[in-house]
Structure formats: C-alpha cells, structure tokens
Amino acid sequence: MGCKGKLRVEHGVTLGFWGLDMRLIFIVLFLVLASFSWAGEGPRFSRNAVTAVCPIATQVGADILAKGGSAVDASVAVAMAMAVTWPEAGNIGGGGFMLIHREDRPAEVVEYRECAPLVTNPNYFRKGDSPNTAKAVGVPGTVAGLFLAHKRHGVLPWNQLVEPARQLASQGFPVYKGLAGSLNRVLGNYPKKKYPDLHRFFGPPDSSADWKVGMVLKQTELARTLEAIRDKGHDGFYKGPVATELVVYLAKNGGGISLEDLERYRAQVRAPLRGAYRANTILVPGPPSAGGMILLQMLGTLDAANIGQNSRNSPKTIQILTEASRFAFRDRARFAGDPDFQLIPSFLWEKDRVQELVRMIRKDRFLAEEELGSALPLRPLMPLESENTTHFSVMDENGMAVANTYTLEDSYGSHQVCPGGFLLNNEMGDFNWFPGQTDPSGKVGTPPNLIAPGKRMLSSQTPVIVLKENRAWIVSGSPGGRTIPNTVTQTILNIMEFQMGAQDGVDYPRVHHQWMPEILRAEISDGMWDDSISQLGKMGMKISRSRQGDAHTLVRNPGQKTIEAGIDHRIEGAAAGN
C-alpha cells in the first residue's frame, strides 16, 4: 500500500510516508511526541482530504483518494478501517448515515440505521433490562449502507476498499494514545468474569495489565469476517457463515435477531432535508435522524434572531443558542420517529414558525418550562442516548463531499463480541422503552419512537454539508448523543456567521441544552466565558461544565481548490490528503 500523498497530523506538520507498516509506527510516535495546538489555521490540502478521529484510518482514506477513488470510496475504506482501529464506535456491527453531495446529480442520504428485530413489540423490554446485553442488539446496517453507497457512487473495486481494513486486522497495528486509553477504560469498567468475550478479543497482549502506546492489536477473527465482506460484499455479512454465527451467538445469549432479519435488512436512499442560513443551503439527513430536523430548526431560529449582531461569546448569543435548542428538542420529543411508520411535520423549521419562536425569547431572562408550549406527560423512566459515536468528513477533487456518522450506540456497543470478532451495537436503547414514560432528567416515552418490528430507532446523528452555489463549502458532523445537533450547529455557525476558519470553528467552546433536564452544559475554557456564564446564571439558567463532541470538519472556500481541515482534539484526530 504505497502512498504518494501527505499526512498532516494534529497541528498541521506535514510528513511523507513510504509504506503502511512504517507509516503506522511513525504516526503513533508522532502522536506521542507532538505538542498540540488548540487554535489557528488547520492543515491544508490542494486536491482532496479526509479528517477523522483515528489517524490510521484517516491515512487509509487518503491512500484511496490518491489512487483515484471517489469521496465515497474513501469513506467506505475509512469506515471499514475504523471498525478495526477505533472499536469504541467504528464498526461493522452498528449503523449510521452517509450524506453525499455531487455537483452532477441530486444530493442523497444513504441511511443505514439499525432496526428492531421481527420478534419485538412496544413492550419488548422489562424493568431491569440492561442495554449491555444481546437483547439490546438491533439489526446491523453498516455493511449494507457502505455497500449501497459504493454501488451508487464508487469508482474503485469494492475489494480494494475493504482490503486495507482486513490487513490491519490480520497483521495488527500499533495502538495509538487515544485507542490505548479507550481500551483500558472499557476493560476496566466491564470485568472479565461478566464480559469474557470483550476481554478475549480486546485484552492486551502477553498478559499485560494495560494497553500501552505502541503495543500491537491483532484481530484474526475480524480479519476472517472482513475477508468474507471483501469477497462477497453485502451477502458476505448478511448471509452465509458470518450471518449464521451471529444469529447463533445472539440466540445463545438472549438476543432476538434471526436469519430472516438479516436477509430482509436493506439500507435506504433518502433525499436529504434542505434548509437555508443566509444564502447558504444546508443538507442534513431526515428522520430517523432527529438531528437534522433539530439543526434546521435551530439555524432558522438563529437566522431570524440575527444572532450575528452580538459577539460570539456574549450572554445574548448564548441565550439565543440555548432557547433555540430548547424549542427544537421539545419538538423532537413530540414529533420525531421513523418516517416509514409515521408522518414527520416539515413546518417545524419553516420561516413563519421560527419567527414565532424568536418572538417568544425574552430580553433579560430564560423562558420558564411552562412558557415553551403545551406540556408532555412526565413519568419515569427509559434509557438515554449514548454519546459514543464517531464522524468523519471527506472531500475529493471532483467536487464530491461525504459526511458520515456511524455508531454502536454506547462506547463498544453492547459489549458483546460475536465469533466473527466484531462488536455488536446496543441501538435498541435508542427506542422509547416504556410507552408514556417521560421525565425531567431527559428520558422520553412519547409514541413516535416506540419499538415495532423492522422499525428504525430515533437518532441524533447529524452529518451536514453546507453548499454555496451548489458547491460543497463545509462538511462536518460529530459524536455526542443528544449533544450532536448543538455541536454541529455551533461548528458551522462559527464558520458561516462569525467568519472563523475550519480549525478555529472546531476549537471554539460549545454549549448544549436539550429541553430536559433544565440545565445548560458548557465548555468553559481559559476564562473566556466567565462574565457570560455569570450573566446567564442571573437570567435563571443552571450551568454545568462539560466536554462536548468531536467535530472533524473540512472547509473548501468558494472559488478555491484548497481544503482546510479542522481537526477536533477533544478525543484524538488527524487529517490526511493530497
């Protein structure tokens, strides 16, 4: 896998590489030794670029672009590689959304969200059920989604896109800092006695107590599964030995997925939702991603409120951001679900409605809960949406752009690892488990997202592409559960409204409110917001400190070929390109 491209890691130093094995070792050493910068301009690439949480998978994507692959080709390769190199959220046992823009045809979303098995019903879960079990596994969608996206937009052969991931699993790779910390956390939190497969597949080598940077992670069973996917595509996962092993494993451990569920599963092509901010077109996935509808409503509200008239960190700006978020998350609870099962109203982000919402915002205080609108019945309890997801962004030299967000739900999903060596999601936790049970902590039990056979569970995933004159300008997205729409909205707002570059837009501290609980989460950094936070408290808002999101972003300004990468350093990150 020789590469003529360049890799720019973290603060933009440019390094050349001469072979896969040496590249991986050098990347790891560089990440250990580098001192990280949190502001300024991100690395730039002249023709194409990839940015993601995992430096190894990022370079795999850049290699594919260097060989003439499309942005979708690179996205398939990155997603497959991250199933090996970022098991916390990279996956073949989960699902997600791939948003694709091309200048020569309409934009589309390849929606590969997991769905409920055929045996399920609204009362499938009982009090005391855990999301860390086989019962919480939804029918995986990742392989189907990637295969469909490649069929529609790929240039290079499918097997060339899967082979780098298979090699990484078979030969192993040196563990980098972010992965070492991630593996040690999950193995420490989930004991070997209760989760033996997790420790068998992901425990450190040679009976070491912990993973350390530079140790080699080899995944022979996963390599065998990837070989089947490489050679047989969609059917290599959903039929044959891999499918049979998966179903037998789940049945043995209390799961509900059958061979029929796997054979019936299909990724779907949907038109994206389209909105506007100033003269820019915003593309996002629609339901079952609630994130897109939240983002469009929030941006519409911010536009109508003329949020740019105040400084970015002023109390007024943060107040408007917060109130827009409260409005949108309340509407999510009332209306959002799988569009194949119900009608989702589009008036939620239309001009007349957002102007009405802006008129509700008070000058010197936050709205009380009863002022937001008609109340929802509040009762206990249901699981909350996990913050462990991952996003990557890709742009190629032909104008194609991809924003891809995918997940296992919790960090390492259900913590169940099937004999094929891959982690399984616990996405059933994203349904409303108990009908009618909603509470002030943020748990929601409204009808649109109740469990039904074959139904896709609601998600906050929000991959976004911003167009200027039908050309991709900004590509972004983030993990973070219900924080995702706020992270993505604020990242692109920083660029569109406050004229920040990609790196500064990503680095800027973020806030989050989700209607319930009634508290504002804020990244408070270096005294930047001290005065504003004090003022917000006086206006009646409770505030907590937090870290929020991981929004790897690409920006190609109008009329330019050069791409700037905004690498999010909150977890790990890299950018690579040519």
C-alpha positions as CSV (number, residue, x, y, z in Angstrom):
1,M,0.0,0.0,0.0
2,G,2.5,2.6,-1.1
3,C,1.4,6.2,-0.9
4,K,2.5,9.3,-2.8
5,G,0.2,11.5,-0.6
6,K,0.9,13.5,2.5
7,L,-0.3,13.1,6.1
8,R,-0.8,16.1,8.3
9,V,-1.4,15.2,11.9
10,E,-2.9,17.4,14.6
11,H,-1.3,20.8,14.4
12,G,-0.5,20.6,10.7
13,V,3.1,19.4,10.4
14,T,3.5,17.6,7.1
15,L,5.1,14.2,6.9
16,G,5.8,11.9,4.0
17,F,5.5,8.2,4.3
18,W,7.0,5.2,2.5
19,G,4.9,2.1,3.4
20,L,2.0,1.0,5.5
21,D,3.9,-0.6,8.4
22,M,6.4,2.3,8.8
23,R,3.6,4.8,8.4
24,L,1.6,3.3,11.3
25,I,4.6,3.2,13.6
26,F,5.6,6.8,12.7
27,I,2.0,8.1,13.2
28,V,1.9,6.6,16.7
29,L,5.3,8.0,17.6
30,F,4.4,11.4,16.3
31,L,1.1,11.5,18.2
32,V,3.0,10.7,21.4
33,L,5.7,13.3,20.9
34,A,3.7,16.1,19.3
35,S,2.6,19.2,21.3
36,F,-0.9,20.0,20.3
37,S,-2.2,23.4,19.3
38,W,-5.8,24.4,20.0
39,A,-6.2,27.4,17.7
40,G,-5.1,28.9,14.4
41,E,-5.3,27.5,10.9
42,G,-5.7,23.8,10.3
43,P,-3.7,21.8,7.7
44,R,-4.5,22.5,4.1
45,F,-4.6,20.1,1.1
46,S,-4.6,21.0,-2.6
47,R,-7.0,18.5,-4.0
48,N,-8.7,16.1,-1.6
49,A,-8.8,15.5,2.2
50,V,-10.1,13.2,5.0
51,T,-10.4,14.1,8.7
52,A,-11.4,11.6,11.4
53,V,-10.7,10.6,15.0
54,C,-8.3,7.8,14.0
55,P,-5.0,8.7,12.3
56,I,-4.5,5.3,10.8
57,A,-8.0,5.1,9.2
58,T,-7.6,8.7,8.0
59,Q,-4.4,7.8,6.1
60,V,-6.2,4.7,4.6
61,G,-8.8,7.1,3.2
62,A,-6.1,9.4,1.8
63,D,-4.5,6.5,0.1
64,I,-7.7,5.6,-1.7
65,L,-8.1,9.2,-2.9
66,A,-4.5,9.2,-4.1
67,K,-5.4,6.1,-6.2
68,G,-8.2,8.0,-8.0
69,G,-11.0,6.8,-5.7
70,S,-14.1,9.0,-5.1
71,A,-15.0,10.5,-1.8
72,V,-17.5,7.6,-1.3
73,D,-14.7,5.1,-2.0
74,A,-12.5,6.8,0.6
75,S,-15.4,6.8,3.1
76,V,-16.0,3.1,2.7
77,A,-12.3,2.4,3.3
78,V,-12.2,4.7,6.4
79,A,-15.4,3.2,7.9
80,M,-14.1,-0.3,7.4
81,A,-10.7,0.6,8.8
82,M,-12.2,2.2,11.9
83,A,-14.0,-1.0,12.6
84,V,-10.5,-2.3,13.3
85,T,-8.7,0.7,14.6
86,W,-11.4,2.6,16.6
87,P,-13.6,-0.2,18.0
88,E,-15.2,2.2,20.5
89,A,-17.5,3.4,17.7
90,G,-16.1,2.4,14.3
91,N,-18.0,-0.7,13.3
92,I,-19.5,-3.3,11.0
93,G,-22.0,-4.3,13.7
94,G,-23.8,-0.9,14.0
95,G,-25.3,1.6,11.7
96,G,-25.4,5.3,10.7
97,F,-26.0,7.9,8.0
98,M,-23.9,8.8,4.9
99,L,-24.7,12.2,3.4
100,I,-23.4,12.6,-0.2
101,H,-23.2,15.7,-2.3
102,R,-22.2,15.6,-6.0
103,E,-22.3,18.6,-8.3
104,D,-23.6,16.5,-11.2
105,R,-26.7,14.9,-9.5
106,P,-29.0,15.5,-6.6
107,A,-27.6,15.0,-3.1
108,E,-28.7,11.9,-1.1
109,V,-28.5,10.2,2.2
110,V,-27.6,6.5,2.4
111,E,-29.5,5.7,5.6
112,Y,-28.2,2.5,7.2
113,R,-29.7,2.9,10.7
114,E,-30.2,-0.3,12.6
115,C,-33.8,-1.6,13.0
116,A,-35.7,-3.7,15.5
117,P,-35.9,-7.5,15.1
118,L,-39.1,-9.0,13.9
119,V,-39.8,-10.6,17.4
120,T,-40.1,-7.2,19.1
121,N,-43.1,-5.1,20.2
122,P,-43.6,-1.9,22.3
123,N,-43.3,-3.9,25.5
124,Y,-40.2,-5.9,24.5
125,F,-38.2,-4.5,27.4
126,R,-39.0,-5.1,31.0
127,K,-38.0,-3.1,34.1
128,G,-34.4,-4.1,35.0
129,D,-33.3,-5.0,31.4
130,S,-29.8,-3.8,30.6
131,P,-28.6,-2.2,27.3
132,N,-25.4,-4.2,27.8
133,T,-26.9,-7.5,26.7
134,A,-27.7,-9.3,23.5
135,K,-31.3,-8.3,23.9
136,A,-30.4,-4.7,23.1
137,V,-28.8,-5.5,19.7
138,G,-30.6,-4.1,16.7
139,V,-30.2,-5.5,13.2
140,P,-26.8,-4.0,12.0
141,G,-26.8,-1.7,8.9
142,T,-23.2,-0.6,8.3
143,V,-22.1,-3.2,5.7
144,A,-25.4,-2.8,3.8
145,G,-25.1,1.0,3.8
146,L,-21.4,1.1,2.7
147,F,-22.1,-1.4,0.0
148,L,-25.1,0.5,-1.3
149,A,-23.1,3.8,-1.3
150,H,-20.3,2.2,-3.2
151,K,-22.7,0.7,-5.7
152,R,-24.1,4.1,-6.5
153,H,-21.0,6.3,-6.2
154,G,-17.9,4.1,-6.2
155,V,-15.1,4.2,-8.7
156,L,-12.6,1.7,-7.4
157,P,-13.5,-2.0,-7.0
158,W,-15.1,-2.9,-3.6
159,N,-12.5,-5.4,-2.6
160,Q,-9.8,-2.7,-2.8
161,L,-11.7,-0.6,-0.3
162,V,-12.1,-3.4,2.3
163,E,-8.7,-5.0,1.9
164,P,-6.8,-2.3,4.0
165,A,-9.1,-3.0,6.9
166,R,-8.6,-6.7,6.6
167,Q,-4.8,-6.3,6.5
168,L,-4.9,-4.1,9.6
169,A,-6.9,-6.8,11.4
170,S,-4.8,-9.7,10.2
171,Q,-1.3,-8.2,10.6
172,G,-2.2,-6.0,13.6
173,F,-1.2,-2.3,14.1
174,P,0.5,-0.3,16.9
175,V,-2.0,1.1,19.3
176,Y,-2.1,4.9,19.4
177,K,-2.7,7.1,22.5
178,G,-6.5,7.6,22.1
179,L,-7.1,3.9,21.5
180,A,-4.9,2.8,24.4
181,G,-6.9,5.0,26.8
182,S,-10.2,3.8,25.3
183,L,-9.4,0.1,25.6
184,N,-8.1,0.5,29.1
185,R,-11.3,2.3,30.2
186,V,-13.7,-0.3,28.7
187,L,-11.8,-3.3,30.0
188,G,-11.6,-1.7,33.4
189,N,-15.3,-0.8,33.5
190,Y,-16.6,-4.2,32.2
191,P,-15.0,-7.1,34.2
192,K,-13.7,-10.2,32.5
193,K,-15.9,-12.5,34.6
194,K,-19.1,-10.8,33.2
195,Y,-17.8,-9.9,29.7
196,P,-15.3,-12.7,28.8
197,D,-15.6,-12.2,25.0
198,L,-14.8,-8.5,25.3
199,H,-11.6,-9.3,27.2
200,R,-10.7,-12.3,24.9
201,F,-10.9,-10.1,21.8
202,F,-9.6,-6.8,23.2
203,G,-7.4,-7.7,26.1
204,P,-3.7,-6.5,26.0
205,P,-1.1,-9.0,24.7
206,D,1.3,-11.1,26.8
207,S,-0.9,-10.9,29.9
208,S,0.0,-7.2,30.3
209,A,-2.1,-5.3,32.8
210,D,-2.9,-2.4,30.4
211,W,-2.6,-1.3,26.8
212,K,0.3,1.0,26.2
213,V,1.1,3.1,23.1
214,G,2.9,1.0,20.5
215,M,1.6,-2.4,21.6
216,V,0.2,-4.3,18.6
217,L,-3.6,-5.1,18.4
218,K,-4.2,-8.1,16.1
219,Q,-7.8,-9.3,15.3
220,T,-7.6,-12.6,13.4
221,E,-11.4,-13.4,13.7
222,L,-12.3,-9.9,12.5
223,A,-9.9,-10.4,9.6
224,R,-11.8,-13.5,8.6
225,T,-15.1,-11.6,8.7
226,L,-13.7,-8.8,6.6
227,E,-12.4,-11.3,4.1
228,A,-16.0,-12.5,3.6
229,I,-17.2,-8.9,3.2
230,R,-14.3,-8.2,0.8
231,D,-15.1,-11.1,-1.4
232,K,-18.9,-11.2,-1.3
233,G,-20.0,-7.7,-0.4
234,H,-23.4,-7.3,1.2
235,D,-24.0,-11.1,1.2
236,G,-20.7,-11.7,2.9
237,F,-22.2,-10.3,6.1
238,Y,-26.0,-10.8,5.8
239,K,-25.8,-14.4,4.5
240,G,-23.6,-17.4,4.9
241,P,-21.2,-18.3,7.8
242,V,-20.9,-14.8,9.2
243,A,-24.7,-14.4,9.5
244,T,-25.2,-17.9,10.9
245,E,-22.5,-17.3,13.6
246,L,-24.1,-14.0,14.5
247,V,-27.6,-15.4,14.9
248,V,-26.5,-18.5,16.9
249,Y,-24.4,-16.3,19.2
250,L,-27.3,-13.9,19.9
251,A,-29.8,-16.7,20.4
252,K,-27.5,-18.3,22.9
253,N,-27.2,-15.0,24.8
254,G,-30.9,-13.9,24.8
255,G,-30.9,-11.8,21.6
256,G,-33.7,-11.6,19.1
257,I,-32.1,-11.3,15.6
258,S,-32.9,-14.1,13.2
259,L,-31.5,-15.1,9.8
260,E,-34.7,-13.6,8.3
261,D,-34.0,-10.2,10.0
262,L,-30.5,-10.2,8.3
263,E,-31.8,-11.3,4.9
264,R,-34.6,-8.7,5.0
265,Y,-32.4,-5.7,6.0
266,R,-31.8,-3.1,3.4
267,A,-30.1,0.3,3.6
268,Q,-32.2,3.1,2.1
269,V,-31.5,6.0,-0.1
270,R,-33.4,9.1,1.0
271,A,-33.4,12.7,-0.1
272,P,-31.8,14.9,2.5
273,L,-33.7,17.6,4.3
274,R,-32.8,21.1,2.9
275,G,-32.7,24.3,4.8
276,A,-31.0,27.7,4.5
277,Y,-28.9,30.0,6.5
278,R,-28.4,33.4,4.9
279,A,-27.7,32.4,1.2
280,N,-26.3,29.0,2.1
281,T,-28.0,25.7,1.5
282,I,-27.9,23.2,4.4
283,L,-28.1,19.5,3.7
284,V,-28.8,17.1,6.6
285,P,-30.4,13.6,6.9
286,G,-34.1,13.5,7.9
287,P,-35.7,11.1,10.3
288,P,-34.9,8.6,11.7
289,S,-32.2,11.1,12.4
290,A,-33.8,13.7,14.6
291,G,-30.5,15.6,14.5
292,G,-31.2,17.1,11.0
293,M,-34.6,18.5,11.9
294,I,-33.2,19.9,15.2
295,L,-30.3,21.6,13.3
296,L,-32.6,23.1,10.6
297,Q,-35.0,24.5,13.2
298,M,-32.1,25.9,15.3
299,L,-30.4,27.5,12.3
300,G,-33.7,29.0,11.2
301,T,-34.3,30.4,14.7
302,L,-30.8,31.8,14.9
303,D,-31.1,33.4,11.4
304,A,-34.4,35.0,12.3
305,A,-32.9,36.3,15.6
306,N,-30.0,37.8,13.7
307,I,-27.6,36.1,16.1
308,G,-24.5,37.7,14.4
309,Q,-25.3,41.1,15.8
310,N,-23.7,40.2,19.1
311,S,-20.2,38.9,19.8
312,R,-19.8,35.1,19.7
313,N,-19.3,34.7,23.4
314,S,-21.8,37.3,24.6
315,P,-24.5,36.3,27.1
316,K,-27.1,37.3,24.5
317,T,-25.6,34.9,21.8
318,I,-25.5,32.1,24.3
319,Q,-29.1,32.8,25.5
320,I,-30.4,32.7,21.9
321,L,-28.5,29.4,21.2
322,T,-29.9,27.9,24.3
323,E,-33.5,28.9,23.7
324,A,-33.3,27.7,20.1
325,S,-32.1,24.4,21.3
326,R,-34.9,24.1,24.0
327,F,-37.5,24.7,21.3
328,A,-36.0,22.2,18.9
329,F,-35.5,19.4,21.4
330,R,-39.1,19.8,22.7
331,D,-40.3,19.3,19.1
332,R,-38.1,16.3,18.7
333,A,-39.8,14.6,21.7
334,R,-43.3,15.4,20.3
335,F,-42.9,14.5,16.6
336,A,-39.7,12.6,15.6
337,G,-39.6,8.9,14.7
338,D,-39.1,6.5,11.7
339,P,-40.7,8.2,8.7
340,D,-41.7,4.8,7.3
341,F,-44.1,4.5,10.3
342,Q,-45.5,8.0,10.7
343,L,-45.6,11.5,9.1
344,I,-43.0,14.0,10.3
345,P,-44.2,17.6,10.0
346,S,-42.0,19.9,8.0
347,F,-43.4,23.1,9.4
348,L,-41.1,22.8,12.4
349,W,-38.3,24.6,10.6
350,E,-40.3,26.8,8.3
351,K,-39.9,30.6,8.3
352,D,-43.2,31.5,9.9
353,R,-42.7,29.1,12.8
354,V,-39.1,30.1,13.6
355,Q,-40.1,33.7,13.6
356,E,-42.9,32.9,16.1
357,L,-40.3,31.1,18.3
358,V,-38.0,34.2,18.1
359,R,-40.8,36.4,19.3
360,M,-41.1,34.2,22.4
361,I,-37.4,34.8,23.5
362,R,-37.2,37.3,26.4
363,K,-34.8,40.1,26.6
364,D,-33.3,39.6,30.1
365,R,-34.3,36.0,31.2
366,F,-34.7,32.5,30.0
367,L,-38.2,31.1,29.4
368,A,-39.8,29.1,32.2
369,E,-40.6,25.5,31.2
370,E,-44.4,26.2,31.1
371,E,-43.8,29.0,28.6
372,L,-42.3,26.7,25.9
373,G,-45.6,25.2,24.9
374,S,-48.1,22.6,25.9
375,A,-46.7,20.1,28.4
376,L,-45.8,16.5,27.8
377,P,-46.8,14.0,30.5
378,L,-43.9,13.4,32.8
379,R,-43.4,9.9,34.3
380,P,-40.3,7.7,34.8
381,L,-38.1,6.0,33.1
382,M,-36.2,5.0,30.0
383,P,-32.6,4.7,28.7
384,L,-30.8,7.8,27.5
385,E,-29.0,8.2,24.1
386,S,-25.3,7.4,24.4
387,E,-22.6,10.0,23.5
388,N,-20.3,7.4,21.9
389,T,-20.4,7.7,18.1
390,T,-17.9,8.8,15.5
391,H,-17.9,11.1,12.5
392,F,-15.5,11.6,9.5
393,S,-15.6,14.1,6.6
394,V,-14.2,13.6,3.1
395,M,-13.8,15.9,0.0
396,D,-12.4,14.8,-3.3
397,E,-11.0,16.8,-6.2
398,N,-14.1,16.3,-8.4
399,G,-16.4,18.2,-6.0
400,M,-17.9,15.2,-4.2
401,A,-18.3,15.5,-0.5
402,V,-19.2,13.0,2.2
403,A,-20.3,13.5,5.8
404,N,-20.6,10.1,7.5
405,T,-21.6,9.5,11.1
406,Y,-22.0,5.9,12.4
407,T,-22.2,4.3,15.8
408,L,-22.5,1.2,18.0
409,E,-24.6,3.4,20.4
410,D,-22.7,3.0,23.7
411,S,-18.9,3.0,23.8
412,Y,-18.1,-0.5,22.5
413,G,-21.9,-1.0,21.9
414,S,-23.5,-3.8,23.9
415,H,-20.0,-5.1,24.8
416,Q,-21.0,-8.3,23.1
417,V,-18.4,-9.7,20.6
418,C,-19.7,-12.4,18.3
419,P,-17.4,-15.2,17.0
420,G,-16.7,-13.2,13.9
421,G,-14.6,-10.8,16.0
422,F,-16.8,-7.7,15.7
423,L,-18.6,-5.8,18.4
424,L,-22.4,-5.6,18.3
425,N,-24.5,-2.5,18.8
426,N,-27.0,-1.8,21.6
427,E,-29.1,0.5,19.5
428,M,-32.4,-0.8,20.8
429,G,-31.6,1.5,23.7
430,D,-32.5,4.4,21.4
431,F,-36.1,3.4,21.3
432,N,-38.5,4.7,23.9
433,W,-38.6,1.6,26.1
434,F,-41.7,2.3,28.2
435,P,-44.7,3.9,26.5
436,G,-45.8,7.2,28.0
437,Q,-42.9,7.4,30.4
438,T,-41.1,10.8,30.2
439,D,-39.2,12.5,33.0
440,P,-37.3,15.8,33.7
441,S,-33.9,14.0,33.5
442,G,-34.2,13.8,29.7
443,K,-35.9,10.4,29.3
444,V,-38.6,10.4,26.8
445,G,-41.5,7.9,26.2
446,T,-43.6,9.6,23.5
447,P,-45.3,7.4,20.9
448,P,-43.3,8.2,17.7
449,N,-40.3,6.3,18.8
450,L,-41.8,3.3,20.4
451,I,-40.5,-0.2,19.4
452,A,-42.0,-2.0,16.4
453,P,-40.7,-4.9,14.2
454,G,-38.5,-3.6,11.4
455,K,-38.6,0.0,12.7
456,R,-35.6,2.2,12.8
457,M,-34.9,3.8,16.2
458,L,-34.5,7.6,16.5
459,S,-31.0,9.1,16.4
460,S,-29.3,12.4,17.0
461,Q,-26.7,11.8,14.3
462,T,-26.2,15.0,12.2
463,P,-23.8,14.8,9.3
464,V,-24.1,18.1,7.5
465,I,-22.9,19.6,4.2
466,V,-23.2,23.3,3.6
467,L,-23.4,24.4,0.0
468,K,-22.6,27.7,-1.6
469,E,-23.8,27.9,-5.2
470,N,-24.2,24.1,-5.3
471,R,-20.6,23.5,-4.3
472,A,-19.7,21.9,-1.0
473,W,-18.3,24.6,1.3
474,I,-18.4,22.9,4.8
475,V,-18.5,19.2,5.7
476,S,-19.0,18.4,9.4
477,G,-20.6,16.2,12.0
478,S,-19.9,14.8,15.5
479,P,-20.5,12.1,18.1
480,G,-22.1,13.0,21.4
481,G,-25.7,11.6,21.6
482,R,-28.1,14.4,22.1
483,T,-25.3,17.0,22.1
484,I,-24.6,16.3,18.4
485,P,-27.0,18.8,16.9
486,N,-25.7,21.6,19.1
487,T,-22.1,20.7,18.4
488,V,-22.7,20.6,14.6
489,T,-24.8,23.8,14.6
490,Q,-22.3,25.8,16.5
491,T,-19.3,24.5,14.5
492,I,-20.9,25.5,11.1
493,L,-22.3,28.7,12.7
494,N,-18.8,29.7,13.7
495,I,-17.7,29.4,10.1
496,M,-20.8,30.8,8.3
497,E,-21.7,33.7,10.7
498,F,-18.6,34.5,12.7
499,Q,-16.1,34.1,9.8
500,M,-13.9,31.6,11.6
501,G,-11.6,29.2,9.8
502,A,-12.1,25.4,10.0
503,Q,-9.8,24.9,12.9
504,D,-10.9,27.9,15.0
505,G,-14.5,26.9,14.3
506,V,-13.9,23.4,15.6
507,D,-11.9,24.5,18.6
508,Y,-14.3,27.1,19.9
509,P,-16.0,26.2,23.2
510,R,-19.6,24.7,22.9
511,V,-22.8,24.8,24.9
512,H,-25.7,22.3,25.0
513,H,-29.3,22.3,26.2
514,Q,-31.8,19.5,25.3
515,W,-35.0,20.8,26.9
516,M,-34.9,18.2,29.7
517,P,-33.1,18.3,32.1
518,E,-33.3,22.0,32.6
519,I,-29.6,22.7,32.7
520,L,-27.0,24.2,30.2
521,R,-23.8,22.3,29.6
522,A,-20.9,24.5,28.7
523,E,-17.2,24.1,27.8
524,I,-15.7,26.8,29.9
525,S,-12.2,27.5,28.8
526,D,-9.4,29.8,30.0
527,G,-11.8,32.4,31.5
528,M,-13.3,33.1,28.0
529,W,-16.8,32.9,29.2
530,D,-16.6,33.8,32.9
531,D,-18.6,37.0,32.6
532,S,-21.1,35.5,30.2
533,I,-21.6,32.5,32.5
534,S,-22.2,34.7,35.4
535,Q,-24.8,36.7,33.5
536,L,-26.6,33.6,32.3
537,G,-26.9,32.4,35.9
538,K,-28.6,35.7,36.8
539,M,-31.0,35.1,33.9
540,G,-32.2,31.9,35.5
541,M,-30.2,29.2,33.9
542,K,-28.4,26.4,35.8
543,I,-25.0,25.6,34.3
544,S,-22.6,22.6,34.4
545,R,-19.2,22.2,32.9
546,S,-18.6,19.5,30.2
547,R,-16.6,18.4,27.2
548,Q,-18.7,18.2,24.1
549,G,-18.4,16.5,20.7
550,D,-15.7,15.6,18.2
551,A,-16.5,17.6,15.1
552,H,-13.9,16.8,12.4
553,T,-14.6,19.3,9.7
554,L,-13.5,20.2,6.2
555,V,-13.8,23.6,4.5
556,R,-13.3,24.5,0.9
557,N,-14.0,28.2,0.4
558,P,-15.9,29.3,-2.8
559,G,-13.6,29.7,-5.8
560,Q,-10.7,27.8,-4.2
561,K,-9.5,24.2,-4.6
562,T,-7.6,24.2,-1.3
563,I,-9.3,22.4,1.6
564,E,-8.7,23.4,5.2
565,A,-9.2,20.7,7.8
566,G,-10.5,21.4,11.3
567,I,-9.1,18.6,13.5
568,D,-11.0,18.2,16.7
569,H,-8.5,17.5,19.5
570,R,-11.1,16.7,22.2
571,I,-10.6,13.0,21.8
572,E,-7.9,12.3,19.1
573,G,-7.7,13.3,15.4
574,A,-5.9,13.6,12.2
575,A,-6.3,14.9,8.7
576,A,-4.7,13.5,5.5
577,G,-4.9,14.3,1.9
578,N,-3.2,15.0,-1.4
